[in-house]
Every structure is written in structure tokens, then in C-alpha cells.
Amino acid sequence: MTVPAEPDAAVQVDVDDLRGKVQQMYEAVARHPLDGRFHFEMGRAMAERLGYRTADLDRVPAPAIESFAGVGYYFDLAALAPGERVVDLGSGSGMDAFVAALQVGTAGRVVGIDMTVAQREKARRLADAAGFAQVEFLPGFIEEIPLESGQADCVISNGVINLCPDKARVFAEVARVLRPGGRLAMADIVTELPLPSEVTCNATLWAACIGGAAQQDAYRSAVEAAGLRVVSVRENPAYAFLSKSAQGASREFGVKSISLAAAKERI
Ligand SMILES: C[S@@+](CC[C@H](N)C(=O)[O-])C[C@H]1O[C@@H](n2cnc3c(N)ncnc32)[C@H](O)[C@@H]1O
């Protein structure tokens, strides 16, 4: 199946091919986070720089932090409360799901969804070993979230939706699974200028969280078109890409990390 790289874009991307490349990259992130061949930084030092609290990180399994490939901090925007039900889209090796679990407590529930087997298996193993009974990791695509409608208090996501060609569909799914009055709190990569086809058609840059990044106004419009009211957007200047090619694209097109919060109306 092919879809436009951005709404109205002439460039088409092959979704199955892209998913295969993304899965390959994030399998390596789960298995070999320390081998230094990634376009992006991972791990505890970056998490602390982005704003994660050391007290939370101290209670999260260390291997989940080593494979943390998020792009920003948003838990202050999420304002999770004990007992809440949270869905983490693209949960990776589980770091954010574990941070959420600390905040919702044992009366709450956190469900992570990820399409990459190695990420899910690592996260599940770590949850079992550390006794996070309120966390579960499910297989699935976030364009078709395998959960009932209207049950989540908060959807969280970190560095993932840029990897999805059909962002409108993902946000429609977010709106579907949230209860009325529920909220979305997330971080992601966007751009100031639309990306040219030599970047959007480069599968490696796509899997590195650059090639699929949407122009920031189009991104916000996609959130709002799903029926979610954007309540806060801020930039995360502490996030930076590592490789020369990624840094070049960042400079030229204003590729940057943002944290965003949105709310579903109560009706
Ligand atoms: C950049 S990593 C971020 C992982 C995690 N949020 C973190 O902060 O470490 C992106 C994750 O999203 C997953 N992913 C990407 N596209 C997806 C999709 N369409 N459906 C489900 N998972 C997806 C990948 O498998 C990968 O684990």
C-alpha cells in the first residue's frame, strides 16, 4: 500500500517497506542500544537533559532507559493521577510506560502498543522482572489501535508519530480510544519547512525520525482535525540529532522536537 508522504504531497511512500525499515532499526535499538551506530541519542543522560526526573529514572529498569529513543519530556503536560488508564503509542522498550506506571500507581493501568517484536519482548521481560503488574505491552499498529473506544484517560507517545505516513489516521485513533475529557500528551519531531522528496524518500532518514516529520502547522491541523483541542505546544531545544546527515537536514529544514498537549471535548 502506498500513501502520500504528507497530506497533499506528490511523493508516495510504500507503507509496508517503510514499516520493515523502521522495525529493523528499532529491533537494533532494543537489542544493541550501546553500539553507537544510530543517528539519534539514547539513554539516561539524554532523558535527564530532556527533563525526566532522576527520582523517576531511578525506579525504571535500567535496560529500558538504555533503549529510550524518545525526543522530549511531556509528563508535566500529562499530569497523570493515581488510578488513571494510559495508552503509550510506540512504547519501545518501555521507559515511558514505566514512568507512567509510577504515576498512576497499582490502581491504574498502562498499555503500551508497539509493532516491533524485540521492543515489546524486552519491555514485557523488564515489566515482569521489576513487578510492574499494572503495565502490559500489546502488538499492533497505532493506525489501528487494538483497544476499545472511549476507555483511556490519557494517551502518551514519544518520538513515534513522525514515523507514520498517515498521521491523520493515528490522531483519529487517539480521539477514538480517549474518553470524553481525556487528553493526549506527547513529544514528536516536526519541521519548520516541508521536507523535499530526497529526504522523505530516504528510508534511513525516515526511520531516524526525520524523513517522516510533518511541517508543524500541518501537524497541529492533523491533531485538531481529529477533534482534539491543542492546549499547549513547546519546543525541546535539548533534543539534537547525532549524525552529520541528520544534523544537516535539521539545520536546513528546521527539524525539531516539540511537546504537545491536547484534549478531547467532554461533549
Ligand atoms: C523512536 S522509537 C520510540 C520508542 C519509545 N517511545 C521511546 O521513547 O523510547 C519508535 C517506536 O515506535 C514504534 N512504531 C513506529 N511506527 C509504529 C506504528 N505504526 N505502529 C506501532 N508501533 C510503531 C517502533 O517500533 C519503535 O519502537
The ligand as an SDF file (V2000), in Angstrom:
LIG
                    3D

 27 29  0  0  0  0  0  0  0  0999 V2000
   11.7030    6.3210   18.1890 C   0  0  0  0  0  0  0  0  0  0  0  0
   11.1200    4.8360   18.8880 S   0  0  0  0  0  0  0  0  0  0  0  0
   10.4240    5.4680   20.3910 C   0  0  0  0  0  0  0  0  0  0  0  0
   10.1100    4.4000   21.3770 C   0  0  0  0  0  0  0  0  0  0  0  0
    9.6620    4.8970   22.7560 C   0  0  0  0  0  0  0  0  0  0  0  0
    8.5020    5.7550   22.6660 N   0  0  0  0  0  0  0  0  0  0  0  0
   10.7920    5.6120   23.4500 C   0  0  0  0  0  0  0  0  0  0  0  0
   10.5980    6.7780   23.8130 O   0  0  0  0  0  0  0  0  0  0  0  0
   11.8520    5.0170   23.6140 O   0  0  0  0  0  0  0  0  0  0  0  0
    9.7030    4.4700   17.9080 C   0  0  0  0  0  0  0  0  0  0  0  0
    8.9270    3.2100   18.2960 C   0  0  0  0  0  0  0  0  0  0  0  0
    7.6590    3.2560   17.6290 O   0  0  0  0  0  0  0  0  0  0  0  0
    7.3700    2.0040   17.0650 C   0  0  0  0  0  0  0  0  0  0  0  0
    6.4960    2.2630   15.9010 N   0  0  0  0  0  0  0  0  0  0  0  0
    6.7690    3.0320   14.8260 C   0  0  0  0  0  0  0  0  0  0  0  0
    5.7270    3.0890   13.9960 N   0  0  0  0  0  0  0  0  0  0  0  0
    4.7430    2.3380   14.5480 C   0  0  0  0  0  0  0  0  0  0  0  0
    3.4110    2.0050   14.1640 C   0  0  0  0  0  0  0  0  0  0  0  0
    2.8830    2.4550   13.0390 N   0  0  0  0  0  0  0  0  0  0  0  0
    2.6870    1.2130   14.9870 N   0  0  0  0  0  0  0  0  0  0  0  0
    3.2290    0.7250   16.1380 C   0  0  0  0  0  0  0  0  0  0  0  0
    4.4820    0.9980   16.5540 N   0  0  0  0  0  0  0  0  0  0  0  0
    5.2410    1.8070   15.7860 C   0  0  0  0  0  0  0  0  0  0  0  0
    8.7200    1.4110   16.7100 C   0  0  0  0  0  0  0  0  0  0  0  0
    8.6500    0.0150   16.6510 O   0  0  0  0  0  0  0  0  0  0  0  0
    9.5930    1.9210   17.8440 C   0  0  0  0  0  0  0  0  0  0  0  0
    9.6270    1.0280   18.9180 O   0  0  0  0  0  0  0  0  0  0  0  0
  1  2  1  0
  2  3  1  0
  2 10  1  0
  3  4  1  0
  4  5  1  0
  5  6  1  0
  5  7  1  0
  7  8  2  0
  7  9  1  0
 10 11  1  0
 11 12  1  0
 11 26  1  0
 12 13  1  0
 13 14  1  0
 13 24  1  0
 14 15  1  0
 14 23  1  0
 15 16  2  0
 16 17  1  0
 17 18  1  0
 17 23  2  0
 18 19  1  0
 18 20  2  0
 20 21  1  0
 21 22  2  0
 22 23  1  0
 24 25  1  0
 24 26  1  0
 26 27  1  0
M  CHG  2   2   1   9  -1
M  END
$$$$
